[in-house]
Amino acid sequence: MTELNWQKSTYSEEASSCVYLAATRTGTILLRESDEPQTILTTGTPQLAALISTLCTLPGTSHQPPSA
């Protein structure tokens, strides 16, 4: 199995609440939390982009959605 290159989110400041992402050769996006690294969520690029865009529209968020 190929070693995954996990990247920490730049918005994760505390060591115990970090979000990590990795991409597989087939384009699947993997997400995990630092406090539960054995739990991995899988998604595709369009679905992750839609999630981020939706989260950016929630009240109290100051981040802009990524440009397409």
N, C-alpha and C positions, 0 to 999 in steps of 0.2 A: 504494500500500500504506500502511496506517495505521502510524504510528510506535508502537512498543511502549514501555510504561513499565516498565522493568526495576527491580525492587526487590531490594536486597541483604539477605540473611539477617542478622538481628540476632545470630546465633551465629557469623558469620564475622568473625574478628578480624584475621587477617593479610591483607594486601593481595593476596598471591599465591594465597590459597586461599579465595576468596569464592564463594558460591553466589548466583546471581541467579534470580529468578522473574519471569515476566510472564504476563498473561492476555490472550487474544484476545477479540474481540467475541463469538465463538461459545462461549466458556467453556473453550477448550483452555488448559491450563497449560503454559508453556514454561520449561525449566530450562537454565542454562548455568553454566560455571565461568569465573572471571576469567582463568585462564591459557590457556583454549581457548574464547574467545567465539564462534568460528565453529561449534562443535559444540553443537547445541541438541537437547535431549530434549523430547518432547511427551507429555503425559498428560492425564487428566481429573481433576476434583476428587476423586471417590471413590477413585480409584486412588492419588493422592498422599496422601490422608488415611490410607489403609490402609498405605502404605509408612512414613509417619511414625510411626504407631502401632506397627508392627512394629519399627522401629529403636529406639523408646523402650523396648522390652522386652529389648533385648540387654544382656548383662552389661557392666557398666562405664558404662552411661548413667545420667545423673542427671536427665534431663528427663522430664516427664510427658507422656503423649499428649494431643493437643488434645481438648477436650470436643466432643461432637457437637452 
